Amino acid sequence: MKLTESGKIARRFLLEIPKHFQNVFLDKWIIMPNHIRGIIVIEKADGDIKRRNEALPRSYNGEYKYFSKISPKPNSLSTIIGSFKSICTRRIHLMRN
């Protein structure tokens, strides 16, 4: 399949995920016309590696304790995917003006 410009942006940032999350590697993946399928492997984090371990720090520390329990945690799948979707959306919107 030939990727569109948006697909190329998605591939670029998909391949960069392990650079931003020290305990993650990509297994099999494929970019489809309207979505991506893939396997992201999250291993035990190694404390000696000095890389950024979260791209969307959203830990809530306000007056409502409940929200701190449901806020995405560093190195969680929701943080990884949220970061990926965020950068892809920004770059695609910039490309489209």
N, CA, C and O atoms as a CHARMM CRD file, in Angstrom:
* protein
*
  388
    1    1 MET  N      0.84400  -1.17100   0.00000 PROA 1      0.00000
    2    1 MET  CA     0.00000   0.00000   0.00000 PROA 1      0.00000
    3    1 MET  C      0.89100   1.23700   0.00000 PROA 1      0.00000
    4    1 MET  O      1.90100   1.28500   0.70200 PROA 1      0.00000
    5    2 LYS  N      0.51600   2.21700  -0.77700 PROA 2      0.00000
    6    2 LYS  CA     1.25100   3.47700  -0.81400 PROA 2      0.00000
    7    2 LYS  C      0.63800   4.42400   0.21800 PROA 2      0.00000
    8    2 LYS  O     -0.56400   4.68900   0.19200 PROA 2      0.00000
    9    3 LEU  N      1.47100   4.92900   1.12200 PROA 3      0.00000
   10    3 LEU  CA     0.97000   5.79900   2.18600 PROA 3      0.00000
   11    3 LEU  C      0.71200   7.20600   1.67400 PROA 3      0.00000
   12    3 LEU  O      1.44700   7.72200   0.83200 PROA 3      0.00000
   13    4 THR  N     -0.34000   7.81700   2.19400 PROA 4      0.00000
   14    4 THR  CA    -0.60800   9.23100   1.95000 PROA 4      0.00000
   15    4 THR  C      0.36800  10.04600   2.79200 PROA 4      0.00000
   16    4 THR  O      1.13700   9.48500   3.57300 PROA 4      0.00000
   17    5 GLU  N      0.33700  11.35200   2.63600 PROA 5      0.00000
   18    5 GLU  CA     1.19900  12.20100   3.47200 PROA 5      0.00000
   19    5 GLU  C      0.84400  12.04000   4.95200 PROA 5      0.00000
   20    5 GLU  O      1.72900  12.03500   5.80700 PROA 5      0.00000
   21    6 SER  N     -0.43800  11.91000   5.25000 PROA 6      0.00000
   22    6 SER  CA    -0.85800  11.68200   6.64100 PROA 6      0.00000
   23    6 SER  C     -0.34700  10.33000   7.13500 PROA 6      0.00000
   24    6 SER  O      0.08900  10.21100   8.28000 PROA 6      0.00000
   25    7 GLY  N     -0.39800   9.32400   6.28600 PROA 7      0.00000
   26    7 GLY  CA     0.11900   8.00300   6.63900 PROA 7      0.00000
   27    7 GLY  C      1.61500   8.02600   6.90800 PROA 7      0.00000
   28    7 GLY  O      2.10200   7.33600   7.80500 PROA 7      0.00000
   29    8 LYS  N      2.34000   8.81400   6.13500 PROA 8      0.00000
   30    8 LYS  CA     3.79300   8.95400   6.34500 PROA 8      0.00000
   31    8 LYS  C      4.08900   9.61100   7.69000 PROA 8      0.00000
   32    8 LYS  O      5.04200   9.23700   8.37400 PROA 8      0.00000
   33    9 ILE  N      3.27700  10.58200   8.06300 PROA 9      0.00000
   34    9 ILE  CA     3.43700  11.22700   9.37100 PROA 9      0.00000
   35    9 ILE  C      3.17100  10.20200  10.47100 PROA 9      0.00000
   36    9 ILE  O      3.92700  10.11700  11.43900 PROA 9      0.00000
   37   10 ALA  N      2.10900   9.43100  10.32500 PROA 10     0.00000
   38   10 ALA  CA     1.78200   8.40700  11.32600 PROA 10     0.00000
   39   10 ALA  C      2.91300   7.39100  11.45200 PROA 10     0.00000
   40   10 ALA  O      3.29000   7.02700  12.56600 PROA 10     0.00000
   41   11 ARG  N      3.45900   6.92700  10.32700 PROA 11     0.00000
   42   11 ARG  CA     4.56400   5.96300  10.36700 PROA 11     0.00000
   43   11 ARG  C      5.78200   6.55800  11.06900 PROA 11     0.00000
   44   11 ARG  O      6.41300   5.90200  11.89700 PROA 11     0.00000
   45   12 ARG  N      6.10200   7.79600  10.73300 PROA 12     0.00000
   46   12 ARG  CA     7.26600   8.45600  11.34600 PROA 12     0.00000
   47   12 ARG  C      7.16300   8.46100  12.86600 PROA 12     0.00000
   48   12 ARG  O      8.10200   8.07400  13.56100 PROA 12     0.00000
   49   13 PHE  N      6.01900   8.89900  13.37400 PROA 13     0.00000
   50   13 PHE  CA     5.89000   9.01600  14.82400 PROA 13     0.00000
   51   13 PHE  C      5.62500   7.68400  15.50800 PROA 13     0.00000
   52   13 PHE  O      5.95000   7.52400  16.68500 PROA 13     0.00000
   53   14 LEU  N      5.04900   6.73800  14.80400 PROA 14     0.00000
   54   14 LEU  CA     4.92500   5.38600  15.35600 PROA 14     0.00000
   55   14 LEU  C      6.31200   4.80700  15.61400 PROA 14     0.00000
   56   14 LEU  O      6.56500   4.23300  16.67300 PROA 14     0.00000
   57   15 LEU  N      7.20300   4.95900  14.64600 PROA 15     0.00000
   58   15 LEU  CA     8.56300   4.42200  14.78000 PROA 15     0.00000
   59   15 LEU  C      9.38400   5.15300  15.84200 PROA 15     0.00000
   60   15 LEU  O     10.38700   4.62700  16.32500 PROA 15     0.00000
   61   16 GLU  N      8.95800   6.36400  16.20500 PROA 16     0.00000
   62   16 GLU  CA     9.67300   7.12900  17.23200 PROA 16     0.00000
   63   16 GLU  C      9.21400   6.81100  18.65000 PROA 16     0.00000
   64   16 GLU  O      9.85200   7.25100  19.60600 PROA 16     0.00000
   65   17 ILE  N      8.14400   6.07300  18.81400 PROA 17     0.00000
   66   17 ILE  CA     7.63600   5.77600  20.16100 PROA 17     0.00000
   67   17 ILE  C      8.72400   5.19800  21.07500 PROA 17     0.00000
   68   17 ILE  O      8.86100   5.67800  22.20000 PROA 17     0.00000
   69   18 PRO  N      9.50300   4.19500  20.65300 PROA 18     0.00000
   70   18 PRO  CA    10.53000   3.64400  21.55700 PROA 18     0.00000
   71   18 PRO  C     11.62900   4.65200  21.95100 PROA 18     0.00000
   72   18 PRO  O     12.30900   4.45800  22.95800 PROA 18     0.00000
   73   19 LYS  N     11.79900   5.70600  21.17300 PROA 19     0.00000
   74   19 LYS  CA    12.78900   6.73400  21.52000 PROA 19     0.00000
   75   19 LYS  C     12.33100   7.57600  22.71200 PROA 19     0.00000
   76   19 LYS  O     13.15600   8.14700  23.42600 PROA 19     0.00000
   77   20 HSD  N     11.03100   7.65100  22.92100 PROA 20     0.00000
   78   20 HSD  CA    10.47500   8.50200  23.96700 PROA 20     0.00000
   79   20 HSD  C     10.01400   7.74200  25.20800 PROA 20     0.00000
   80   20 HSD  O      9.75900   8.34000  26.25300 PROA 20     0.00000
   81   21 PHE  N      9.91200   6.43500  25.08400 PROA 21     0.00000
   82   21 PHE  CA     9.47800   5.60100  26.20400 PROA 21     0.00000
   83   21 PHE  C     10.48500   4.46800  26.35900 PROA 21     0.00000
   84   21 PHE  O     10.55600   3.56600  25.52400 PROA 21     0.00000
   85   22 GLN  N     11.25700   4.52700  27.43200 PROA 22     0.00000
   86   22 GLN  CA    12.39900   3.63100  27.61500 PROA 22     0.00000
   87   22 GLN  C     12.04000   2.15900  27.69700 PROA 22     0.00000
   88   22 GLN  O     12.88500   1.31200  27.40400 PROA 22     0.00000
   89   23 ASN  N     10.85200   1.83200  28.07300 PROA 23     0.00000
   90   23 ASN  CA    10.49000   0.43300  28.30400 PROA 23     0.00000
   91   23 ASN  C      9.52600  -0.11200  27.25000 PROA 23     0.00000
   92   23 ASN  O      8.79000  -1.06300  27.51400 PROA 23     0.00000
   93   24 VAL  N      9.52700   0.48600  26.06100 PROA 24     0.00000
   94   24 VAL  CA     8.57100   0.11400  25.02700 PROA 24     0.00000
   95   24 VAL  C      9.29400  -0.28400  23.74800 PROA 24     0.00000
   96   24 VAL  O     10.28600   0.33600  23.36500 PROA 24     0.00000
   97   25 PHE  N      8.78600  -1.32400  23.09100 PROA 25     0.00000
   98   25 PHE  CA     9.21900  -1.58200  21.71900 PROA 25     0.00000
   99   25 PHE  C      8.02300  -2.00600  20.89700 PROA 25     0.00000
  100   25 PHE  O      7.03500  -2.52900  21.41200 PROA 25     0.00000
  101   26 LEU  N      8.14000  -1.76500  19.60100 PROA 26     0.00000
  102   26 LEU  CA     7.06200  -2.09800  18.68000 PROA 26     0.00000
  103   26 LEU  C      7.28800  -3.50100  18.14800 PROA 26     0.00000
  104   26 LEU  O      8.39600  -3.84700  17.73900 PROA 26     0.00000
  105   27 ASP  N      6.25600  -4.29200  18.15500 PROA 27     0.00000
  106   27 ASP  CA     6.31500  -5.61700  17.55400 PROA 27     0.00000
  107   27 ASP  C      5.75400  -5.46900  16.14000 PROA 27     0.00000
  108   27 ASP  O      6.27300  -4.65700  15.37200 PROA 27     0.00000
  109   28 LYS  N      4.76500  -6.18500  15.78200 PROA 28     0.00000
  110   28 LYS  CA     4.15100  -6.08700  14.45500 PROA 28     0.00000
  111   28 LYS  C      3.21000  -4.89600  14.39500 PROA 28     0.00000
  112   28 LYS  O      2.52000  -4.59200  15.36800 PROA 28     0.00000
  113   29 TRP  N      3.18300  -4.22900  13.26300 PROA 29     0.00000
  114   29 TRP  CA     2.25800  -3.11800  13.06600 PROA 29     0.00000
  115   29 TRP  C      1.98800  -2.94100  11.57400 PROA 29     0.00000
  116   29 TRP  O      2.76700  -3.37900  10.72700 PROA 29     0.00000
  117   30 ILE  N      0.87000  -2.29000  11.27700 PROA 30     0.00000
  118   30 ILE  CA     0.50600  -1.98500   9.89600 PROA 30     0.00000
  119   30 ILE  C     -0.34600  -0.71600   9.89800 PROA 30     0.00000
  120   30 ILE  O     -1.19100  -0.51200  10.77000 PROA 30     0.00000
  121   31 ILE  N     -0.10100   0.12000   8.91000 PROA 31     0.00000
  122   31 ILE  CA    -0.91000   1.32400   8.73900 PROA 31     0.00000
  123   31 ILE  C     -1.93200   1.03000   7.65000 PROA 31     0.00000
  124   31 ILE  O     -1.57400   0.71400   6.51500 PROA 31     0.00000
  125   32 MET  N     -3.19500   1.13600   8.00500 PROA 32     0.00000
  126   32 MET  CA    -4.30600   0.88000   7.09800 PROA 32     0.00000
  127   32 MET  C     -4.80000   2.23400   6.55300 PROA 32     0.00000
  128   32 MET  O     -4.34000   3.27900   7.01300 PROA 32     0.00000
  129   33 PRO  N     -5.71400   2.23000   5.59400 PROA 33     0.00000
  130   33 PRO  CA    -6.19300   3.50900   5.04200 PROA 33     0.00000
  131   33 PRO  C     -6.80500   4.45400   6.07900 PROA 33     0.00000
  132   33 PRO  O     -6.67100   5.67100   5.95100 PROA 33     0.00000
  133   34 ASN  N     -7.47600   3.91200   7.10500 PROA 34     0.00000
  134   34 ASN  CA    -8.11900   4.80600   8.06800 PROA 34     0.00000
  135   34 ASN  C     -7.80500   4.47900   9.52600 PROA 34     0.00000
  136   34 ASN  O     -8.46300   5.00700  10.42200 PROA 34     0.00000
  137   35 HSD  N     -6.82700   3.63100   9.78200 PROA 35     0.00000
  138   35 HSD  CA    -6.42700   3.33700  11.16000 PROA 35     0.00000
  139   35 HSD  C     -5.09900   2.57500  11.16900 PROA 35     0.00000
  140   35 HSD  O     -4.57000   2.19800  10.12400 PROA 35     0.00000
  141   36 ILE  N     -4.59100   2.36800  12.34900 PROA 36     0.00000
  142   36 ILE  CA    -3.33300   1.64000  12.54800 PROA 36     0.00000
  143   36 ILE  C     -3.61500   0.45000  13.44600 PROA 36     0.00000
  144   36 ILE  O     -4.38000   0.55400  14.40500 PROA 36     0.00000
  145   37 ARG  N     -3.00600  -0.66100  13.13800 PROA 37     0.00000
  146   37 ARG  CA    -3.05400  -1.82700  14.02400 PROA 37     0.00000
  147   37 ARG  C     -1.62700  -2.15700  14.41500 PROA 37     0.00000
  148   37 ARG  O     -0.71700  -2.07900  13.59100 PROA 37     0.00000
  149   38 GLY  N     -1.43400  -2.52200  15.66000 PROA 38     0.00000
  150   38 GLY  CA    -0.09100  -2.87600  16.06500 PROA 38     0.00000
  151   38 GLY  C     -0.03800  -3.44700  17.46400 PROA 38     0.00000
  152   38 GLY  O     -0.99500  -3.38600  18.23500 PROA 38     0.00000
  153   39 ILE  N      1.10800  -3.99800  17.75200 PROA 39     0.00000
  154   39 ILE  CA     1.38100  -4.54300  19.08000 PROA 39     0.00000
  155   39 ILE  C      2.50900  -3.72600  19.69000 PROA 39     0.00000
  156   39 ILE  O      3.61300  -3.65700  19.14900 PROA 39     0.00000
  157   40 ILE  N      2.21100  -3.11300  20.81800 PROA 40     0.00000
  158   40 ILE  CA     3.20400  -2.34500  21.57000 PROA 40     0.00000
  159   40 ILE  C      3.54200  -3.15800  22.80700 PROA 40     0.00000
  160   40 ILE  O      2.65900  -3.50000  23.59300 PROA 40     0.00000
  161   41 VAL  N      4.81300  -3.46500  22.97700 PROA 41     0.00000
  162   41 VAL  CA     5.25900  -4.25900  24.12100 PROA 41     0.00000
  163   41 VAL  C      5.82000  -3.30400  25.16600 PROA 41     0.00000
  164   41 VAL  O      6.72100  -2.51500  24.88300 PROA 41     0.00000
  165   42 ILE  N      5.27800  -3.38400  26.37500 PROA 42     0.00000
  166   42 ILE  CA     5.74500  -2.56200  27.48600 PROA 42     0.00000
  167   42 ILE  C      6.44800  -3.49100  28.46700 PROA 42     0.00000
  168   42 ILE  O      5.82500  -4.36900  29.06400 PROA 42     0.00000
  169   43 GLU  N      7.75900  -3.28500  28.62600 PROA 43     0.00000
  170   43 GLU  CA     8.54800  -4.10300  29.53800 PROA 43     0.00000
  171   43 GLU  C      8.78000  -3.35900  30.83900 PROA 43     0.00000
  172   43 GLU  O      8.47300  -2.17300  30.95900 PROA 43     0.00000
  173   44 LYS  N      9.31900  -4.06300  31.79500 PROA 44     0.00000
  174   44 LYS  CA     9.68500  -3.44600  33.06300 PROA 44     0.00000
  175   44 LYS  C     10.71000  -2.34300  32.79900 PROA 44     0.00000
  176   44 LYS  O     11.70500  -2.55900  32.10700 PROA 44     0.00000
  177   45 ALA  N     10.45700  -1.17000  33.35500 PROA 45     0.00000
  178   45 ALA  CA    11.35200  -0.03100  33.13700 PROA 45     0.00000
  179   45 ALA  C     12.67900  -0.23900  33.84700 PROA 45     0.00000
  180   45 ALA  O     12.72900  -0.76100  34.96100 PROA 45     0.00000
  181   46 ASP  N     13.75300   0.17600  33.18600 PROA 46     0.00000
  182   46 ASP  CA    15.09300   0.11200  33.75900 PROA 46     0.00000
  183   46 ASP  C     15.44200   1.49300  34.28300 PROA 46     0.00000
  184   46 ASP  O     15.53100   2.44100  33.50400 PROA 46     0.00000
  185   47 GLY  N     15.63700   1.62200  35.57000 PROA 47     0.00000
  186   47 GLY  CA    15.90200   2.91300  36.19000 PROA 47     0.00000
  187   47 GLY  C     17.20400   3.56000  35.77600 PROA 47     0.00000
  188   47 GLY  O     17.37300   4.76100  35.98600 PROA 47     0.00000
  189   48 ASP  N     18.14200   2.80900  35.19100 PROA 48     0.00000
  190   48 ASP  CA    19.43100   3.37800  34.79600 PROA 48     0.00000
  191   48 ASP  C     19.38900   4.10000  33.45900 PROA 48     0.00000
  192   48 ASP  O     20.31300   4.85100  33.14500 PROA 48     0.00000
  193   49 ILE  N     18.35700   3.90000  32.67000 PROA 49     0.00000
  194   49 ILE  CA    18.27300   4.55100  31.37000 PROA 49     0.00000
  195   49 ILE  C     17.74000   5.95900  31.57400 PROA 49     0.00000
  196   49 ILE  O     16.69500   6.15000  32.19800 PROA 49     0.00000
  197   50 LYS  N     18.45500   6.94200  31.05100 PROA 50     0.00000
  198   50 LYS  CA    18.09400   8.34100  31.25100 PROA 50     0.00000
  199   50 LYS  C     17.41400   8.90000  30.00400 PROA 50     0.00000
  200   50 LYS  O     18.02600   9.63900  29.23300 PROA 50     0.00000
  201   51 ARG  N     16.15000   8.54500  29.81100 PROA 51     0.00000
  202   51 ARG  CA    15.35200   9.07600  28.72100 PROA 51     0.00000
  203   51 ARG  C     14.02200   9.54300  29.28000 PROA 51     0.00000
  204   51 ARG  O     13.58900   9.10400  30.34600 PROA 51     0.00000
  205   52 ARG  N     13.38300  10.43500  28.54800 PROA 52     0.00000
  206   52 ARG  CA    12.06400  10.90100  28.95900 PROA 52     0.00000
  207   52 ARG  C     11.12600   9.70300  29.00100 PROA 52     0.00000
  208   52 ARG  O     11.09900   8.91000  28.06000 PROA 52     0.00000
  209   53 ASN  N     10.36500   9.56100  30.06300 PROA 53     0.00000
  210   53 ASN  CA     9.49800   8.39200  30.16900 PROA 53     0.00000
  211   53 ASN  C      8.01400   8.72800  30.07300 PROA 53     0.00000
  212   53 ASN  O      7.16800   7.87000  30.32600 PROA 53     0.00000
  213   54 GLU  N      7.69600   9.95200  29.71400 PROA 54     0.00000
  214   54 GLU  CA     6.30600  10.29800  29.47100 PROA 54     0.00000
  215   54 GLU  C      6.25800  11.50700  28.55800 PROA 54     0.00000
  216   54 GLU  O      7.11300  12.39000  28.63100 PROA 54     0.00000
  217   55 ALA  N      5.27600  11.54000  27.71700 PROA 55     0.00000
  218   55 ALA  CA     5.14000  12.65000  26.79600 PROA 55     0.00000
  219   55 ALA  C      3.96400  13.54500  27.14500 PROA 55     0.00000
  220   55 ALA  O      3.94900  14.71900  26.77400 PROA 55     0.00000
  221   56 LEU  N      2.99200  13.01600  27.84400 PROA 56     0.00000
  222   56 LEU  CA     1.83500  13.79700  28.25800 PROA 56     0.00000
  223   56 LEU  C      1.64500  13.68500  29.77300 PROA 56     0.00000
  224   56 LEU  O      0.77100  12.94600  30.22900 PROA 56     0.00000
  225   57 PRO  N      2.45200  14.40900  30.55800 PROA 57     0.00000
  226   57 PRO  CA     2.26600  14.30500  32.00400 PROA 57     0.00000
  227   57 PRO  C      0.94900  14.95400  32.41600 PROA 57     0.00000
  228   57 PRO  O      0.79100  16.17100  32.32000 PROA 57     0.00000
  229   58 ARG  N      0.01700  14.14400  32.87000 PROA 58     0.00000
  230   58 ARG  CA    -1.29300  14.65600  33.25400 PROA 58     0.00000
  231   58 ARG  C     -1.68000  14.24400  34.66400 PROA 58     0.00000
  232   58 ARG  O     -2.86400  14.25600  34.99900 PROA 58     0.00000
  233   59 SER  N     -0.75400  13.89600  35.46400 PROA 59     0.00000
  234   59 SER  CA    -1.10600  13.48200  36.81400 PROA 59     0.00000
  235   59 SER  C     -1.76400  14.63600  37.53200 PROA 59     0.00000
  236   59 SER  O     -1.17200  15.70400  37.69000 PROA 59     0.00000
  237   60 TYR  N     -2.96200  14.42200  37.95500 PROA 60     0.00000
  238   60 TYR  CA    -3.77900  15.44200  38.60000 PROA 60     0.00000
  239   60 TYR  C     -3.41700  15.50400  40.07900 PROA 60     0.00000
  240   60 TYR  O     -3.39300  14.47800  40.75900 PROA 60     0.00000
  241   61 ASN  N     -3.14000  16.69400  40.57000 PROA 61     0.00000
  242   61 ASN  CA    -2.79500  16.86800  41.98100 PROA 61     0.00000
  243   61 ASN  C     -3.68500  17.90600  42.64700 PROA 61     0.00000
  244   61 ASN  O     -3.24800  18.59400  43.56900 PROA 61     0.00000
  245   62 GLY  N     -4.92500  18.02600  42.19400 PROA 62     0.00000
  246   62 GLY  CA    -5.83800  19.02800  42.72700 PROA 62     0.00000
  247   62 GLY  C     -6.59900  18.55300  43.94700 PROA 62     0.00000
  248   62 GLY  O     -6.22200  17.57800  44.59700 PROA 62     0.00000
  249   63 GLU  N     -7.65900  19.24800  44.24000 PROA 63     0.00000
  250   63 GLU  CA    -8.41400  18.97600  45.46600 PROA 63     0.00000
  251   63 GLU  C     -9.25200  17.70100  45.39200 PROA 63     0.00000
  252   63 GLU  O     -9.60700  17.15000  46.43400 PROA 63     0.00000
  253   64 TYR  N     -9.57600  17.21900  44.20000 PROA 64     0.00000
  254   64 TYR  CA   -10.40200  16.02100  44.05400 PROA 64     0.00000
  255   64 TYR  C     -9.51200  14.80000  43.83300 PROA 64     0.00000
  256   64 TYR  O     -9.03200  14.57100  42.72300 PROA 64     0.00000
  257   65 LYS  N     -9.29800  14.03500  44.86700 PROA 65     0.00000
  258   65 LYS  CA    -8.37600  12.88700  44.84200 PROA 65     0.00000
  259   65 LYS  C     -8.76900  11.83600  43.80400 PROA 65     0.00000
  260   65 LYS  O     -7.90300  11.14000  43.27500 PROA 65     0.00000
  261   66 TYR  N    -10.05700  11.71500  43.51100 PROA 66     0.00000
  262   66 TYR  CA   -10.51900  10.72300  42.54300 PROA 66     0.00000
  263   66 TYR  C     -9.81800  10.88000  41.19300 PROA 66     0.00000
  264   66 TYR  O     -9.46200   9.88700  40.55800 PROA 66     0.00000
  265   67 PHE  N     -9.61900  12.12500  40.75500 PROA 67     0.00000
  266   67 PHE  CA    -9.02800  12.35800  39.44200 PROA 67     0.00000
  267   67 PHE  C     -7.57200  11.92700  39.36900 PROA 67     0.00000
  268   67 PHE  O     -7.09600  11.58300  38.28700 PROA 67     0.00000
  269   68 SER  N     -6.85900  11.93300  40.46700 PROA 68     0.00000
  270   68 SER  CA    -5.47300  11.46800  40.43600 PROA 68     0.00000
  271   68 SER  C     -5.40600   9.96600  40.21000 PROA 68     0.00000
  272   68 SER  O     -4.40600   9.46500  39.69700 PROA 68     0.00000
  273   69 LYS  N     -6.46100   9.23400  40.58700 PROA 69     0.00000
  274   69 LYS  CA    -6.48500   7.78800  40.37400 PROA 69     0.00000
  275   69 LYS  C     -6.77400   7.41700  38.93200 PROA 69     0.00000
  276   69 LYS  O     -6.32000   6.37100  38.47000 PROA 69     0.00000
  277   70 ILE  N     -7.51300   8.24300  38.21100 PROA 70     0.00000
  278   70 ILE  CA    -7.86500   7.91600  36.83100 PROA 70     0.00000
  279   70 ILE  C     -6.98800   8.64300  35.81000 PROA 70     0.00000
  280   70 ILE  O     -7.10900   8.39700  34.61000 PROA 70     0.00000
  281   71 SER  N     -6.12100   9.52100  36.26500 PROA 71     0.00000
  282   71 SER  CA    -5.23000  10.23900  35.36000 PROA 71     0.00000
  283   71 SER  C     -4.22300   9.27500  34.74900 PROA 71     0.00000
  284   71 SER  O     -3.72800   8.39000  35.44600 PROA 71     0.00000
  285   72 PRO  N     -3.90200   9.42300  33.44600 PROA 72     0.00000
  286   72 PRO  CA    -2.91800   8.51600  32.83400 PROA 72     0.00000
  287   72 PRO  C     -1.57700   8.53100  33.57200 PROA 72     0.00000
  288   72 PRO  O     -1.06300   9.58900  33.93500 PROA 72     0.00000
  289   73 LYS  N     -1.04300   7.37000  33.77800 PROA 73     0.00000
  290   73 LYS  CA     0.22500   7.21600  34.48200 PROA 73     0.00000
  291   73 LYS  C      1.37900   7.18500  33.49800 PROA 73     0.00000
  292   73 LYS  O      1.19800   6.75200  32.36000 PROA 73     0.00000
  293   74 PRO  N      2.57600   7.63700  33.90700 PROA 74     0.00000
  294   74 PRO  CA     3.74400   7.55500  33.02900 PROA 74     0.00000
  295   74 PRO  C      3.95900   6.11300  32.55100 PROA 74     0.00000
  296   74 PRO  O      3.78000   5.16100  33.31000 PROA 74     0.00000
  297   75 ASN  N      4.34300   5.97400  31.29100 PROA 75     0.00000
  298   75 ASN  CA     4.62800   4.68000  30.66000 PROA 75     0.00000
  299   75 ASN  C      3.41200   3.78500  30.49500 PROA 75     0.00000
  300   75 ASN  O      3.56300   2.60800  30.16700 PROA 75     0.00000
  301   76 SER  N      2.22000   4.30200  30.70900 PROA 76     0.00000
  302   76 SER  CA     1.02300   3.48900  30.50100 PROA 76     0.00000
  303   76 SER  C      0.66700   3.50200  29.01700 PROA 76     0.00000
  304   76 SER  O      1.07600   4.39900  28.28000 PROA 76     0.00000
  305   77 LEU  N     -0.08900   2.51000  28.59200 PROA 77     0.00000
  306   77 LEU  CA    -0.50400   2.45000  27.20000 PROA 77     0.00000
  307   77 LEU  C     -1.30200   3.68900  26.81500 PROA 77     0.00000
  308   77 LEU  O     -1.15300   4.20100  25.70600 PROA 77     0.00000
  309   78 SER  N     -2.14500   4.17400  27.71600 PROA 78     0.00000
  310   78 SER  CA    -2.94600   5.36700  27.39800 PROA 78     0.00000
  311   78 SER  C     -2.06300   6.59200  27.19200 PROA 78     0.00000
  312   78 SER  O     -2.36900   7.42200  26.33600 PROA 78     0.00000
  313   79 THR  N     -0.98400   6.73000  27.94600 PROA 79     0.00000
  314   79 THR  CA    -0.06100   7.84500  27.76200 PROA 79     0.00000
  315   79 THR  C      0.69000   7.71000  26.44000 PROA 79     0.00000
  316   79 THR  O      0.86700   8.69500  25.72300 PROA 79     0.00000
  317   80 ILE  N      1.12900   6.50500  26.11800 PROA 80     0.00000
  318   80 ILE  CA     1.85900   6.27300  24.86800 PROA 80     0.00000
  319   80 ILE  C      0.97200   6.59500  23.66400 PROA 80     0.00000
  320   80 ILE  O      1.37700   7.34300  22.77400 PROA 80     0.00000
  321   81 ILE  N     -0.22700   6.03400  23.63600 PROA 81     0.00000
  322   81 ILE  CA    -1.13500   6.25400  22.51300 PROA 81     0.00000
  323   81 ILE  C     -1.60600   7.70100  22.46200 PROA 81     0.00000
  324   81 ILE  O     -1.71400   8.27700  21.38000 PROA 81     0.00000
  325   82 GLY  N     -1.88500   8.29000  23.61100 PROA 82     0.00000
  326   82 GLY  CA    -2.28800   9.69700  23.64300 PROA 82     0.00000
  327   82 GLY  C     -1.21700  10.61400  23.09100 PROA 82     0.00000
  328   82 GLY  O     -1.51900  11.56400  22.36800 PROA 82     0.00000
  329   83 SER  N      0.02600  10.34000  23.42400 PROA 83     0.00000
  330   83 SER  CA     1.14700  11.13500  22.91300 PROA 83     0.00000
  331   83 SER  C      1.27000  10.98300  21.40200 PROA 83     0.00000
  332   83 SER  O      1.44600  11.96400  20.68000 PROA 83     0.00000
  333   84 PHE  N      1.17500   9.74500  20.93600 PROA 84     0.00000
  334   84 PHE  CA     1.25900   9.45800  19.50200 PROA 84     0.00000
  335   84 PHE  C      0.14600  10.17800  18.74200 PROA 84     0.00000
  336   84 PHE  O      0.40700  10.83200  17.73200 PROA 84     0.00000
  337   85 LYS  N     -1.07500  10.06100  19.21600 PROA 85     0.00000
  338   85 LYS  CA    -2.20300  10.69200  18.53900 PROA 85     0.00000
  339   85 LYS  C     -2.08300  12.21200  18.55500 PROA 85     0.00000
  340   85 LYS  O     -2.44300  12.87800  17.58500 PROA 85     0.00000
  341   86 SER  N     -1.58300  12.75000  19.64500 PROA 86     0.00000
  342   86 SER  CA    -1.43900  14.19400  19.77600 PROA 86     0.00000
  343   86 SER  C     -0.44700  14.75400  18.75500 PROA 86     0.00000
  344   86 SER  O     -0.75800  15.72100  18.06000 PROA 86     0.00000
  345   87 ILE  N      0.74400  14.15500  18.65900 PROA 87     0.00000
  346   87 ILE  CA     1.74800  14.67700  17.73100 PROA 87     0.00000
  347   87 ILE  C      1.30600  14.46800  16.28700 PROA 87     0.00000
  348   87 ILE  O      1.53700  15.33700  15.44600 PROA 87     0.00000
  349   88 CYS  N      0.67800  13.33800  15.98200 PROA 88     0.00000
  350   88 CYS  CA     0.19900  13.10300  14.61300 PROA 88     0.00000
  351   88 CYS  C     -0.86100  14.13500  14.23300 PROA 88     0.00000
  352   88 CYS  O     -0.81900  14.69800  13.13900 PROA 88     0.00000
  353   89 THR  N     -1.79500  14.38000  15.11900 PROA 89     0.00000
  354   89 THR  CA    -2.85300  15.35300  14.84500 PROA 89     0.00000
  355   89 THR  C     -2.27700  16.73500  14.60700 PROA 89     0.00000
  356   89 THR  O     -2.66600  17.41500  13.65800 PROA 89     0.00000
  357   90 ARG  N     -1.34700  17.16000  15.46400 PROA 90     0.00000
  358   90 ARG  CA    -0.73800  18.48500  15.29600 PROA 90     0.00000
  359   90 ARG  C     -0.02200  18.60300  13.95600 PROA 90     0.00000
  360   90 ARG  O     -0.18400  19.59400  13.24400 PROA 90     0.00000
  361   91 ARG  N      0.77000  17.58700  13.61500 PROA 91     0.00000
  362   91 ARG  CA     1.54600  17.65700  12.36900 PROA 91     0.00000
  363   91 ARG  C      0.64100  17.58400  11.13200 PROA 91     0.00000
  364   91 ARG  O      0.90000  18.26400  10.13900 PROA 91     0.00000
  365   92 ILE  N     -0.38600  16.78800  11.18400 PROA 92     0.00000
  366   92 ILE  CA    -1.29600  16.68700  10.04600 PROA 92     0.00000
  367   92 ILE  C     -2.07000  17.99300   9.86400 PROA 92     0.00000
  368   92 ILE  O     -2.28500  18.43800   8.73700 PROA 92     0.00000
  369   93 HSD  N     -2.48600  18.60200  10.96900 PROA 93     0.00000
  370   93 HSD  CA    -3.17200  19.89700  10.86800 PROA 93     0.00000
  371   93 HSD  C     -2.23500  20.96700  10.31500 PROA 93     0.00000
  372   93 HSD  O     -2.66300  21.79900   9.51400 PROA 93     0.00000
  373   94 LEU  N     -0.97700  20.96500  10.72100 PROA 94     0.00000
  374   94 LEU  CA    -0.01500  21.92000  10.17000 PROA 94     0.00000
  375   94 LEU  C      0.18300  21.70300   8.67600 PROA 94     0.00000
  376   94 LEU  O      0.26200  22.66200   7.90900 PROA 94     0.00000
  377   95 MET  N      0.26100  20.44900   8.26700 PROA 95     0.00000
  378   95 MET  CA     0.44700  20.12700   6.86100 PROA 95     0.00000
  379   95 MET  C     -0.75200  20.61600   6.03400 PROA 95     0.00000
  380   95 MET  O     -0.58500  21.10400   4.91600 PROA 95     0.00000
  381   96 ARG  N     -1.94400  20.48000   6.59000 PROA 96     0.00000
  382   96 ARG  CA    -3.15600  20.86500   5.87300 PROA 96     0.00000
  383   96 ARG  C     -3.49100  22.36100   6.01200 PROA 96     0.00000
  384   96 ARG  O     -4.41300  22.86000   5.36700 PROA 96     0.00000
  385   97 ASN  N     -2.74200  23.05500   6.84800 PROA 97     0.00000
  386   97 ASN  CA    -2.98500  24.47000   7.16900 PROA 97     0.00000
  387   97 ASN  C     -4.27600  24.61800   7.92300 PROA 97     0.00000
  388   97 ASN  O     -4.65700  25.73200   8.28400 PROA 97     0.00000
